[in-house]
Structures are given as C-alpha cells and as structure tokens.
Amino acid sequence: MLTADQLQHRRRAAAIARAFYDRRIDFGTLMREIGAPRDPDVFELVDMIMHEPPVEGLGGVGADAHGKYMAGIGELIERLSS
C-alpha cells in the first residue's frame, strides 16, 4: 500500500511528464521538478523519457515502433496518475 507522500510523488511525476510532452516545460525543468525518483515506476518513466528513440534518421526507429514506445510511456503516466 502506498503512502500519501508516495502517491503525491507519483502523481506529480505524471503531471510533469504530461507538461513535458505538451511542450510546456523543457527537459531540464522535467529533471529538476521530478528530482531523484524514489519510486520504481517514476524511475522507469524518467528512464523511458531519457531514452526515447528518435523517429527515423540516425539511430532512429520506424514510426510504428516509436508509436508503441510512446504508448508505453502514456500507459505509465496513466498508472502513475491513479
């Protein structure tokens, strides 16, 4: 069972990630605001954001693979929000 502080940390991380993908904050702000992840799911979210592959180009993946990756990030954000 998660404590109120843990739930708040998870929900805040989800809100910050949404703001990042809505282009309301930059990557540096995302990292400062989340801080050191104390929760494994928040750590996974930060890790996925840091390692998001580019679409096409050098080191990139196809649009389908990128869409699946982003769907995984979306599912994680939803899990952290609840």
Helices and strands as residue ranges (DSSP letters): H 4-21, H 27-34, H 40-50, H 63-81
